Amino acid sequence: MTAPNELRLLPWSGPEGKPCYLSTDANGGYMSRLADNIEAVQLGTAAELLEEASDTLVDQEVGREDLRRLAQELTGALRDVLRVAASRGHLAGSAPHRS
């Protein structure tokens, strides 16, 4: 996942919403495994929300509040997925965005 002595962006924020990083030479250490598990949950949640969004968008009777809630959940899931991508090096030079 990360090369030795490289900082890994963790899938959670620190105080004041600032990014958290892990510095370790050990692949598979406790914090690395915790981060891997949280990332897997975040990606799974995003996939479930995508399916829910697809279903919701074809529903002609969906209410405004339901759409607002879904948009908020999708925004959070997208933020998580972008953080995972940045952590894994797929968005080189990109820092996670906050809103």
Secondary structure as the mmCIF struct_conf table of DSSP 4:
data_model
#
loop_
_struct_conf.conf_type_id
_struct_conf.id
_struct_conf.beg_label_comp_id
_struct_conf.beg_label_asym_id
_struct_conf.beg_label_seq_id
_struct_conf.end_label_comp_id
_struct_conf.end_label_asym_id
_struct_conf.end_label_seq_id
TURN_TY1_P TURN_TY1_P1 PRO A 4 ASN A 5
STRN STRN1 LEU A 7 SER A 13
HELX_RH_3T_P HELX_RH_3T_P1 PRO A 15 GLY A 17
STRN STRN2 PRO A 19 SER A 23
BEND BEND1 ASP A 25 ASP A 25
TURN_TY1_P TURN_TY1_P2 ASN A 27 GLY A 28
HELX_RH_AL_P HELX_RH_AL_P1 TYR A 30 VAL A 58
TURN_TY1_P TURN_TY1_P3 GLN A 60 GLU A 61
HELX_RH_AL_P HELX_RH_AL_P2 ARG A 64 SER A 87
TURN_TY1_P TURN_TY1_P4 ARG A 88 GLY A 93
HELX_LH_PP_P HELX_LH_PP_P1 SER A 94 HIS A 97
#
